[in-house]
Amino acid sequence: MHKNNLLAKSVRFALIGGVAATALNVPLVMAADEAGADKKVERIEVTGSRIKRTDMEAASPVLVMNRDELEATGMISIGDILQTIPAAGSALNTAFNNGGDGSTNMDLRNLGAQRLLVLVNGKRWISSLGSTVDLNTIPTSTIERIEVLKDGASAVYGSDAIAGVVNIITRKNFEGVEVSVYGGQNAKYDDGRQYTADFTVGSVSEKGGLLFNMAHVTQQPIWAGDRDISDTGYSSTADNTRIRVKGSQLNQANQDALAAIGKPNSSGIYDYMSKEGTGANVGMDQFRPRTGSDVYNYAPDNYLSTPQNRNSFYVQGFYDISDNLRVVSDFMMTNRKSSQELAPMPLTLGASFGAAASRVDIGANNIYNPFGETLYGDSARAVANGKPAGYVPYALQRRMVEAGSRQYNQNDTTYRAMVGLEGNINDNWSWTASYIYGQNNQDVLTTGLLNLTRINQALGDNCNASNGCVALNLFGGPGSVTQDMVDYITFDSVSRSGLTMKDYTFNIAGDLFDLPAGPVGLALGLERREETGFDTPDPLTVTGESSGNQRDATSGGFRLDEAYAELAIPVIESLLITPAIRVSDHDAYGNNTTGKVGAEFRPMDDMLLRGTWAQGYRAPSISDLYAGSADSYPTWNDPCNTRDSKGNVLNISGLPGCAGVPDGYRQANTQIRISQVSSPDLKPETSESYTFGAVYNPSWLEGAEFTVDYYNIKVEDAIGRYGHTIIARECATGDKISSCDKIDRDSLGNIVDLRNFLQNAGTYEVEGIDFFTAYRFPETSFGSFKTSLDLAYVLGNEFDGEDRAGIQYGDGGFPELKGSLNIDWAMGDWDAHWKMRYVGELTSDFYANDPDNYDFYKDNGYRETFSAYMVHNVSVGYNIEDYNTKISLGINNLFAKEPQAEGPTNNEALSSNNFSVTEYDVNMDRFIYLRATTKF
C-alpha cells in the first residue's frame, strides 16, 4: 500500500519540473490505467542503489534536474550548470586562466572534485590523471536529466564516491530529427559570445533503438582588462630590468658608479632599475634606484573567461536478441580546443630564483654588460673562478614584453565506448554485464617561453654572429630587446598527457525470499578497473632549461578489483533497511572494505523518515602515485625575513630555524619556488558519513513536497600537499626540525627550493542541512505556475581543525548559505522562467592594506566582509506548433550584478581576478541568448 501510493506521488512531483528531490534511472512508468493498483507496478533503479524498487524516495537524498530545467538555465556547459546548485563547492571551470586547462569539474560539499564520482547511465565516466572528470566531454544535447546523489556511496559504486555521485542520464526512446541552435553574448561589453549547434536523430522499433548526436560549441573570451574589478594586478617584475648586486664584490670603478646613483641596503645590496630607453644604449649611467612604482600591470593581458571550441559525436543503441536478452552500446568522442593567455614571461636570473636560473652568468666581455666584469649566477661557480668565499650572486628580473604574451593551447580528445548485455532470468532476477574502454589525450602548445640555455649563451662572453649567437641586451629600457634577440631566446613548448581506462562489470539483482512485509532484495556485483596514464613534458621543461615551471615526466597505472553485495530488508511494512558492503583489492596499496546501511521509515503515507551511515574511500590517483616533480611559484612570505617591505626590522630571534639567515635578509621575490612531489606509498583516503532527513508529501496540499536532510562527512588520511607554508613555519619555529631538510637557501637567505610532498594526513569534516520544497499551483485562467526552493546551509567545513565556513580563500569560497528559487509559468504555447541564485555573506582573514603583513592582520582579528550576492536569470519561450519549433529568449544576470572586489584596490587580492570566479558571475553583465529548436 505504502509503495504504490508513494510511486504515484513521486510521479506527480517529478512532473512539477525544475529541481526535484527524487530521481529515476529509467523513464517513469505507471500502471496501464487508473486501476493499476490491481496490476504489478514496474520496479525501477534509483541512483544510490543497484536494487530495483517500486518507489523513488530512498534512504539517500537525491536531487534531479530534468531536461527542461537544463535548457532554462541558458547555459551550454553541464559543468557550469552543476556548479550553480546550492550544494556545489568550488571547482575548476573556464574562468580559471592561470592554472586552468579548459576543463570544468564538479565539487560537492567543498570536498574536492576528485571525491565526487561521475556516472553516465549508471556507469563510470573517464577521468583525468588526478581522478577529476571534465564534464564538458559530455554533450549537453544528449542529456535527459542529471541525478545528484548527496550521500557517500563507495559501498555501492566504488572509489571516489565520498561526497556523492553525479549520474547523467541520456535521452532514451528518441524518435525523429531535432536541430537546435543557440547564440548569446554580453549586452553592454559586447563580448563573451557563445554559439552552439546540435543535430540529433533517433529511431525506435519493436526490437531496438538508435540515437545519433553531433554537437558544436564555441565560447569566446572575456579579457580581465575589460572589467573594472579585474583590470589591475601588479608584479614586481617590470618591463625594464631590475638588478641587485653586492657592491663590494665589484671593481672600484663599478662601486663608485653605483654609489653615485644611490645607497645600498644594510647588506650592501644595490637594488637598481635600468632607465627607460631603447636600443643598445647601455652603461652604468643608465641605472636608477628602484621605487615602489616600478611594477608591471599584468591583468590586461589575461583572460577573465577563457575561449574554447568543442565538437562531439555520440551514438547509443540497443537491440533485443530475445525477450530476455538485450545488447546495449554507446560511443562518445569529444574534441576540445581551448586556451589560456598570460602576460609576457617574467625573466628571473640568479641563484635566488632557483637552480635553473643560477646557471646563467653575464660575461665580462658581453657587448651589453655595462659592468665590464662577470656577474655570476651561482656562488660556487664564482668561487671556482677566483671570487672570495661568500660571494653573493646577482639577481635580475625583467618582464619580456618584446616576446609577447604566453599562450597555453590545449587540443584535448576524449572518447569512451561501452558495450553490454542486459538479461532477465525470471520476473524477479535480472543481470547486466558491460565493458568500457575510454581514453583521453591532451596536447598542449605553449608559446612565449624562454630558453635559459640560449639566454646563458646570449649573455656570455663569446656570443656573436660568427657562432650563430645573438647577444641579448637586458640593460636598456622596454624595446631594447630586438626581434632577432627574441627569436634566438624564445621557443614553443609541446607536451602530451593521456589516460586509458578499461572497466569490466557484472551485476545481478533480484528477490531472495519473502518476509511478511515484502521480498528481501539482493544485488551482487564484480568490477575490475584498469587505468594507465602518462604526462610527457617538453624536453626543455624536463631539464629546467625553460623559463616556465620545471616538470618531470609521469608514467604509471593501477588495477582495482572489487566485489559488492547490497540488501533491501523490509523489517515491517513501514520500515526498510538497506545494508551494503564492498571489498576492494588495489595492486598499489592492498585491500579495503567499505560498508553502508540505510533506513527508511514511513510513519504515515505522507511522510518518509530516512537516514544512512556510510564508509567511503578514494584510491590514490595516477598523479598522486606517479607524477614527476614539478615546480610551482606561489606568492607567500618567508617567516625568516629580517626586514619588511619598507625596510623595518623584524625580530626573528625567537625562530631557531632562521639562525643561518643573514641580517638584513628580505626575500628577493614574492613568488617563492616550491617543488611538488608525488608519493608511490600513499594509501586510500577513508570517510565516514551520516545523513538524517524527512520527506513530506502532504495529501492535504496537492502538488507540494518538502524535504530536509542533515549530513555529516568526515574524511581521514586525505591525500594532499603537506603545505609549503607549514613546512617553512615548522622549520622556522623549530617545531619540526626535519622540515628544514626540505628547504634549500642561497647565501643571501633566499629560498631556492622547498619540496612540498604528498601525504595521507589531512582531515576534512563537513556538516550542514539541505532543504528543498516544491509546489505546483492549481490550474488558473492565467496558466499554470510552479515554484521550487533549494537551500544548502553549512554548519561547519573544517580542514585539519580549521573551520572554513563563511570564509573566502581567493578563487575558492565556503559560503554558509547558498540557495536558488525557481518560478515557472506555462500557458498554451508560452512558458517563462525566473531563477534567483543566492550566495551568502563571506569574510576574508587574509586581506590587509600591507600585503606583506597578512599574518599580522589575521592574528589581530582583521576581517574583510563580502556582502551577500544574488543573481536573477529570466527566460521566455514560445512553441510554434505549425512548424514544431520552440524559440526561447533569455537574460542571465538580469540586473548586471557585479561581485565585490577584494580590498580597496584591485592589486591587494589573493584571487586571480580580485573576486572568486567559482561563486560569482564572471560576465558581470546581462548575458542575452536566443535558442531555437526544431523537431521533424
N, C-alpha and C positions, 0 to 999 in steps of 0.2 A: 504493500500500500504506500509506504513512505517513498519507495524508489520511483514508482510510476508517477506519483504526484510530483515529485521533485523534478523528474525529467521534463514534464510538461511546463513546469515553472522555469526551468533552466532554458528551454527553448524560447519561452516568451521573453526572457531578459536578454538572451542573445540577440533577439530581433530589435531590441531597443537601439542597438548601434552604438557607435562611439567605443569607449573603453569599457569592457565588461570584466567582471571578476572571475569568471569561469571560462573554460575553453574546451574545445574538442580536438580530436586528431583525425576525425572523419566527418563528412558532411552530416548535418543534423538529419535524423530520420525519426519520424513519429509513426504511430500506428496508422494503418491504411485508412481508417475512418475514426469517427469520434467514439466508436465502440471499441477502440483499440485496447481498452483495459482487459478485454477477453482474449486478446492475442498476445503473443510473445513480443516484448519490447526489445528492439535491437540494442545490443551492447556496443559500447564504444571504448576507445583507449584514450584516457585523459593524460595530458602531459604531467610527468612526475610518477607515473606507474606504467608497468607493462601488462597489467591485468585489465582486461576489458570489463566494463561495468555498465549498469543501466542508468546511472546518474552522473552528472558532470561536476557537482560540487564535491571536492575531495578534501582530504586532511591537509594538503598543502595548498597555500594560496597561489592562484594562477591569474594573471592579467592577460587579456586578449585584445588585440587591435585588428579589426576587420578591414577588408579592402577599401570600403567606403571611407573609413576614417583615415587610412593611409593617404588616400588621394586628397582628402580635405585639408591635410596639413600644408599642401602646396610645396612640399619638399621632394627632392628627387633622389635622395640617398636614404636607404633604410637605416644606416648607421646614424645619420643626423636625426631622424625621427625618433629612434630609440633613446638617443641622448637627451631628449626633451621630457621623457616620462619622469615623474617625481622621484621614483626610486633609483634613478640612474645617478652615477657619480661622474667624476672627471675622467675623461678618456681621450685618446688621440683622435684628432679629426683634421680636416683640410685647412683649418685655421692655424695649425701649427706649422710655421715656416721654418724656424730654426729648431731642428730636432724632429720635424715631421718627415714622412716618407710617402705621403699621398694616400695613406690608408685611413680608415675610420673604424674605430673599435667601440665596444660597448662595455661599460662598467656598471656593476650593480652593488649598491651599498657602500661605494667607495672602497672596495676591497681589491680593486685592480682588474683590468680586462683579462689577465691571464687566469683569473679564478672564476670565470664565467664560461660555461660550456655552450657552444653554439651547435644546434642541430638543424638539419633541413629534412622535413618529413620524418622526424624521429631518428635520423642517422647523422653521425658526426661529420662536421664540415672540416675542410683542410685549414690548418692554421699556419702561423709563421714559425721561424726558428725559436721565438720566445713564447710560443703557445697562445698567441692572440690571433683573432680572426678578423680579417679585413672584410667588413660587411658590404663594402662596395663591390665585392666579387659576385654578389647575388643580385641579379637584375630585379628591380622593383616591380616591373610589369608582370613578372611570373608569380607574384605572391598573392595568395588568397587571404591569409591572415598571419599574425605573429602572436605566439603564446609565450609569455614570460613567467616561468616558474620562480617564485620568490622564496625559495627554500633550498637547503642543501640536498643534493640528490646523487652523491657519489655512489651510494649503495646500489642504485638502480642504473645509472648511466656511466659511472666510472670517473676517471680523473678529470679535474678542472671544474667540477660542478659544486664548488664550495659555496659560492654566493648564490648560485641558481643556474637556470638553464633558459636560453632563448631557443625556441623551436619555431622555425619558419615553415609554414605550410604552403605549398604551391597550389596553383589552380588545378582542379580536377574536373573531369567530365565537361571540358570546354568544347563547344561546337561553333563553327563559323570562322569568320575572319574579322580581326579587330585591328584598327590602325589608330594610334594615339600620338599626338604631337603636343609639345609644351614649350613655352618660352617665357622668360621673366628677367627683370633687371631692377636695379635700384633707381627710384624715381628722381631724386634730387642730384645724386652724384653720377648718374648715367654709367654705372659700372656694375661689376659682379654678374654679368649676363650668364644665363643658364638656358640650355636647349636640350630637349630630349626628343627622340623619335622611336616608337615601338611598333613592332609588327608581330601579331600573334595569330596563329591558325591552329584549329583543333578539330578533331573528328572522333566520334564515339559510335561503336557498333555493338551488337549483341555479344561479340567475342572479345573486343578490345577497344583501346582508345589511344590517341596520339596527340601530343601538344608540341608545337614548334614556336619558338620565340626568338626574335632578333631585337636588340636594343642598342641605342646610341645615346651617350650623354656627353655634353660639353659644358664645362664650368670655367668661366673666365675669371681673371684675378681681380682682387681689390688691393691697392697699394696702401701700405701703412702711412705714407706721407700724404694721402688724400683724406685723412680724418684727423681732426684736431687732437684727439686723445692719444693718437699713436704716432704723431709726426716728429717726435723728438726722442732721441736716445743717444747719450754721449759715450764715447770711448776715449781712453787716454792715449790711444794710438792715432795721431793726427795725420793729415795729408802732407805735412812736411816732417823732416826727420828729427826725432828726439834721440839724443845720445848722452849716455852717462859714462864718464871716465874718471879715474882717480888721478888727480893732477900730479902727485908726487912720483908717479911711475913714468912720466913723460920727460922728454928732454927739457932743458931750461927754457928754450925759446917757446915751446908749446905751453909750459907752465906760465910764463909771463903773458902769453897771448890770452890764455883762459882767465887769468887773474884780472886782466884789463877789462874783461867783459862783465864779470860778476864774482860772487863769492861761492865757495863750495859749502856743502853741508858739514855736519860735525864729523863725518867720516872722511872728509876730504874729497867727496864725490861732486863733480860738476854735473849739473843737470841742464843741458842746453838744447835749444831748437835751432835748426837751420833757418835762416831768414827766408822770407818769401821772395822767390826769384825764379828764373828759368835758365835753361841751357847749362853750359859747362862751367858756369861762374862759381868756383869754389875757393875756399880759403878760410883761415882762422877768423877773418873779419866777417865771415858770413854766418857766424853763430850769434845767438842772443839768449838771455836767460829764459827758461820756461815759465809760463804763467798759467793761472787757472783757466784761462780762456783757450789754451792750446788743447782742444778736444775735437773730436770728429762726430758729427751727427750721422749715425749710420741708418736711422729709421727710414728715411725716404727711399732707400734702396731695397727695402724689404717688402715682401708680400704681407698683407693682412689676411687675405684669403687666397690660397694657392690655386693655380689652374690645373685642370686635368681633362682628358678625353677618355671615355670608356666605350668599348664595343664588346657586346656579349652575345653569345649564342647558347640557347638552351633547348633541349628536346627531352621529352619524357613520354613513356608509353607503357601499356600493359596489354597482355593477351592471355585469355583464358584457355589453357590447354585442355582442361576438363572442368567439370562442375566444382571440383575440389582442389584445383591446382592452377595457379596464375603465375606468369612470369612478368616481372616489373623491371624497368630500367630507366635511367636518366643520364644525361650528359650535359655538362656545363663548361663553357670556356669564356673567360673574360680577359681582355687585354686593356691595361690601363697605362696611359702615358701621362705622367704628372711631373711637376717641377716645383722647386723652391728657389728663391733668389735671396742672396745676402749681399751686404755691402762688400766692396773690394777687400781682398785679403789683407789683414794686418801682418806685415813682416816683422818678426821679432828675432833678433840675433844676440848671441852671447849666452853664457852658461846659466844665467838667471832665468832663461826661458826653456831650459831642458837640454837633454843630451844632444839631440839633433842640432839645435841652434848653437850649441857650444863648438861645433866643428868648423864654424865659419870664422876665418881670420881676415882682417883687412890689411892687405900687404902694403909695406912701406913704399913700394915703387908703383902702386896702382895710381893711374893718372888722375883719379878723382879723390884720392886720400889727402885731405888738407893737412893732416898731421905730419906727413912725411916719415912716419915711423910705423912699424907694425902694431896693430891693435889685435890682441889675442882674445879669442872667444872662450878659451879654456885655460885655467891657471896652470895645470900640469904641463901643458904644451908650452906655455910661456916660460916656465922654469927650465924646461928642457932646452930652450933656445936662449938661455943666459939671463933671464929675468930673475930677480930675487924671490925667495920663498914668500908666500903670502900675496902674490900678485893677484890683483882684482881684475877679472875680465871686463871688457867693455860691455855695455848693454845698449842696443839700438832698436828703435821702433819706428815704423813708417807705414802708413796706410797706402797701399799700392793702387791709387786711384787710376793710374795710367793703364793698368791691366784690366780694368773693368770689373763689373760685379761677378760674384761667384754664382754659378747656376748648378743645381743638382737635378738632373733629368732622369726619371725612372721610366723604364719600359718593363712593365710587370705583366706576366701572363700566368693565369691560373686556370687549370682545368681539373675536372673531377668527373669520374664515371662510376656509376653504380649499376650492378645487375643482381637481381634477386629472385627468389621464389617464395610464394605465399601459398599455404595449403591448409585445408581443413581435414582433420582426422575424423571428426564427427561433429554433431551440433554444438558440443561444448569445448572441443580442443582444436586449436589452430597453431600453426608454426610458420616461421619465416627464416630464411637464410639469405645472406647477402655478401657481396664482395665489393669493396670500394677501392678505387685507385685514384689518388689525387696527386697533383704536382703543382708547385709554384716556383717560378723562376723570375728573378729580377735583375736586370742590367741597369747600372747607374753610371751615367756620364757626368762627370764634374768638371766644369771649366773655371778658369781664373785662378788655378793653383800655381804655386811657385816651386821650382826645383831647387832645393838647397845646395845640391852638388854644383849645379850651374852657377848659383849665386856665389858660392865659395870661389869658383874659378873666376867669375866676373869681378870679384873684389880682390883677387890675388895679384901677385907681382907680375906674372907672365901672361897677362890677358891682352891679346892684340889680334889684329886681323890675320896675321900670318898663321896662327894656330886655330883660326876659326872662332875665337872667343870675342865676345862683345863686352867691353868694360862697362860696369854699372855705376852710374852716378846717383848715390843716395844722399849727397850733401847739398844739393840745390833744393829749391822750393818745389811746389807742385808744378809738373811739366818738365822737370829736369830729366826724367826718365823717358827716353825716346822710344819709338815703336820698335826699332831694332833691338834695343835693350829688353823690351817687353817680350819680344818674340824669342829671345835667347833664354830667358829665365822662366817662362811660363810653360805649362803643359796641361793636357787634358787627361784626367784620370778615368779609367774604366774598371769597374768592379762588378762582380757577379755573385749572387747568392741564390739558394734554392732549397726546397724541401720536398721530399717524396713521402707519401703516406699510403700504406696498404692496410685495409681493415677487413677482417673476416668476422661475421657474426652469425649466431644461430639462437633463435628464441622460440620457446614453446609455452603456451599458456592455456589454461582451461580450469574446469572444476574437478576437485579431488573427490569430494563426497558432500553429502548434505547434512547440515545441522538443523535443529528446529527453526532457527532464524533464517536459514538460507544456505546456499552452497559455499564451501570453502574454496576460494580461488588460489591458483598457484601459477607462477611464471618462473621459468628457468631459462638461463642463457649462458652462452660462451662467447668470448670475444678475444681475438688476437689483433693487436695493432703494432705495426712496424713503421718506424719513422727514421729517415736518414736525411741529413742536411749538410750544407756547406756554405761558407762565405769566403770568397776569394778576392781580396782587395787588390788594387793596382800594385805592381811591384815597388814603385817608389813610395807608396803608402806603407807597405810592409817594412821596408828598410829604413823608414824615417827620413827619407830624402825629400818628402813632400812637406810643404808648409801647412798642409792640413793635418788633422789628427792622425797619429800613427795607429795602425791596427794590424794585428796578426791574423792569419787565416784560421778559419774554423772548419772542422770536419768531424762528424760523429753521428751516432744514431742509437736507437734502443729498440727492444722488443718487449711488449707488455701482454701477458696472458691473463685473462680474467674469467671468473665464473660467478654467477649470482643466482639467488633464489628470493622470491617475493611471495608473500601470502596475503590473502584477504580473508579474515576470520570474522563472521557475523556472530558475536557473542550472544547478543539478544537482538531482537528486531530493530531496536533503535541504536545499537552500538556496534561499530565495525572497527576491528583492529587490523592494521596493515604492517607487519614486520617485514624487513628485507635485510639481506646480508650479501656482501660481495668480497671475494677473495682475489687478490692480485699478486702476480709474480712478475717483477720487473728485473730485467737482466743486469741493470746497473746497481740497484740497491737491495733487491731481495723481495720478501713477501710483505703483504699488507692486507689487513682486513678492516672493512667498514660495515657499520650496521645502521639501520633506521627503523623507527617504529612510529606509525601514525595512528591516531584515534579519531573517530567520527561519532559523535553522539547527537541524536536528534530527540530533544525532549518534547517537541511538538512538530507538526507538519511544516510550520512556517520557519523554524529555526534549526540551524546546524551549529553545534559547538565542535571545534576541531583543534587538534594540536599535533605536533611532531617533535621527535627527538632524533637527531641525525648526526652521524660521524661523517667526515669528509676527508678527502686528501687531494693533493695535487702533486703529480710526479714532476721532478725537475725537467725543464725543457732542454732541448739540444743546446741552446745558447747558455743556459745555466751550467751545463756539464762541460761543454767543449769549446766555448767561444774563446778565440785568441785574445790576448791582452790588447786593450785599446785605450788610447789617450782621450782625456776629456779635460776641459778647461773651465770649470765652474767659477763663478765670482764669489769669493769669500775672503774673510780676514784671518790672517795668520795670528794665532794667540801670542806669538813671540815677538810681535812688533814692539820696538822700544820707543817709537815715535808715532804720533797720529798724523793724519794728512796735513795738518797745519804745522807740524814740527814740534808739537808739545811733547814733553817727556812722559812716557807711560811707565809705571812702576811694575816690572815683571820679576822682582827679586823673589817673590813667593812662588815662582814657577821653575822647579828644578830642571824640567826638561828643556828649558830655554837657556841653560847655563852656557852653552857654546856659541850663542848668538852674539855677534859683536855689538857694542854700544852704538847707538845711532841707527840701528837697522830699521828700515821700513821697507816692506815688500815692494819689489820693483813693479809688479803688475797686479791689478785687482783680480785677474783671472790666473789661477794657480794650476799648474799641470798635475793631474792625477792619472793613475793607470787603473783601468777597470780590469779585474782579474776574475776568471771563472773558477769553478772547482769541480773536478770529477767525483769528489767524495760526498756530494750533497745527498741528503735523504729527503723523502717526500714531506711536504707540509701536511699537517693534520688539522682538523677542525672539529668542533662540536657546536651544534646549533639547536635552538628551541624555537618553536612557533606556537602561539596560542591565539585562537580567534573565534569569531562567530559570524555567521551569515544569516540574515533575516530577510525573508521574502513575505511581507505581510499580506495575508489574504484579504484583509480589510482595505488595502490600498493597492488595487490592481495596477501593475506596471512599475512597482517600486522595489528597490533592492538596497540593502545596507550591509556592508562588510567592514569588519575591523579586525586587525591582526597585529599581535605583538611578536617581535623577533629578537633573538639574541644569537650572535655568531661569534665564536672565539677561534682564531687561527693561531696555532702554535708552530714553532720551528719554521716560521715564514722565511722563505728564501729572499735574501736582499743584500744589498751592499752594507758592510759594517758602518760605513759613513766616514767621509773624509774629515768632516769637522769633528767627529767623535774621536777619530784616531789622533788628530792634531791636539785636541784638548786633553786626551788621556796622557799623551806623551808630555805635554807642557806641564800639567799639574802633577805628574808623577803617579797618577792613579793606576796606570798600567804601563810600566816601563817598556814592555815588549812592543808597544805601539810605536815607539821611537825607531824600531828596526824597520819600519815600513816607510820611513821618511828620509829622503836624501836632501841635504842642503849644500849650497856652494859656500865659498869662503866669506861671502858677504852676509850669509844667513838666509838667502832666498831658498825657498823650497823648489827644487828642480824636479822632484818626483815624489808622489805619495801613492802607495799601492793600496787601492780600495778593493777588498776582496769580498766574494760572496760567501754567505754562511747561512746555516739554519739557526737563527737566533731571534728573529723578530716575532712580536706578538701583536695581533690585531684583536680588538673586541668592539663590535658594533651592536647597538640595540636601538630599537625605535618602534614606532607604531604606524601602520598603514591604515588609512581609512578610505573607503570608496562607497559612493552612493549613486544610484541612477534612478530616474523616474521618467516614464513616458506618460504624458498627459492624455486625457481622453480627447478623442477627435473633436475638433471645433469647426465652425464655418470658416475660420481663418487658417485652417490647415492643421497639421499635427506637429506637436512640439515634444522634444525630449531633451533631457539635460543629464549631465554626469559630473561628479566632483571626485577628484583623485588627490589625496593628500599623503605626504610622507613626512613624518615628524621624527627627527633623530634625537634620541635621549642621550646617546654617547657614541663617540667614534674615537677610540683610543688606539694609539700605536706606541708600543713599548711604554705604556703607562701615561702617555701624554694625550689628554683629551683634545681632539681637533675640531669637535663640533662647534659650528658657528665661526670658524676661522678661515680666512683666505690665505693660501700659500701660493702667491704668484699666479701661474696659469691654472692652478687647481683650487677648488674651494669645497668647503664642507658645510653647506647651509643646514641650520637646524630644521627649517621648514621649507618645503617645496610643494607646489600644487598646480593643478590645472582644472579649469572649469570649462565645460563644453555645453553650448546651447545650439541645438539643431532644429531646423524647421523645414517642412516639406508640404507642398500643396500642388496637386496636379503635376505639371511638368517642371515646377520650380522647386529648388531647395536652397537653403542658406545655412551657413555655419559660422559660429563665433567661438573662438577659443582664447581663453586668458591663461597665460603661464606665469606663475609667481615664483620668485626666488627670495627667500627671507634675508634679513639683515646679516651682514658678515662683518667681522672685525679682523684687523691685522696687527700682530705684535712685532712685525719685522720692518716696519717703515720708520724712518727717522729723518729729520732735516739734515743731519750729518750721516751720510751712508756709511761712513767708517765706524760709526758707533751704534750699530743696530743692537748689539748685545746690551749696551748701557741702557738704552731706552726700553728694551724689553724687560730687563731686570727692575727697572723703576716704574713699571706698570704703564708705559706709554702705549696707547692704542689708537688706531685709526678705524673709523666706522664707515662701512659702506651701506647706504640705505637700501631698503627692500626694493625689489625690481619687478616690474610687471610688463609683459608684452601682450598686445592684442592682435590676433590674426582673424581675418574675416574672409569669407568667400561666398559666392552665389553661383548657382548652376541652373541651366535650362536644358531640358531634353527636347530636341527637335524630332518629334515622333515620326514624321513622314520620311525622314532621312536616317532614322535610327542613330542619331548623333547627339552627344551631350557636349555642351560648351560650359566651361567653368572659368570664372574670373575671380581672382583673389588678391588680397593685400596682406602680407605678413609684416608685422611691426607697424600697425596702422598709425600709431602716433609718433613714429620715428624715435622711439625711446633709445637713449644713449646710456651706457654704463658710466659709473662714477670712476674717475681716474684715481690711480694710487698716488696720493700726495699732491701738494700744491703745484708741482711742476712735473712734467712727464718723465723727466730723467730720473726721478727718485722712486722708481718702482722695481719690484722684483719680477714681475711678469714680463713676458717678451714685448707686449704691446701696451703696457700700462693698465691692463684690465684682464680679467680671467676670460679666456676665449672658450672655456668649457661651460660657463654659467650664463654668459650674456651674448646677445645678438651681435655678430661681427659686422653686419651690414650697417647698423646704426642709421637706417633709412627705411622708407617704405619700399618694400620689395613687391612689385606688381607682376603678376603672372597670369597667363592665359593657357588653358588646356582644352583641346578638342579631341574627342574620342568617337570614332565611327565603327559600327559593327555591321557586317553584312554576310 
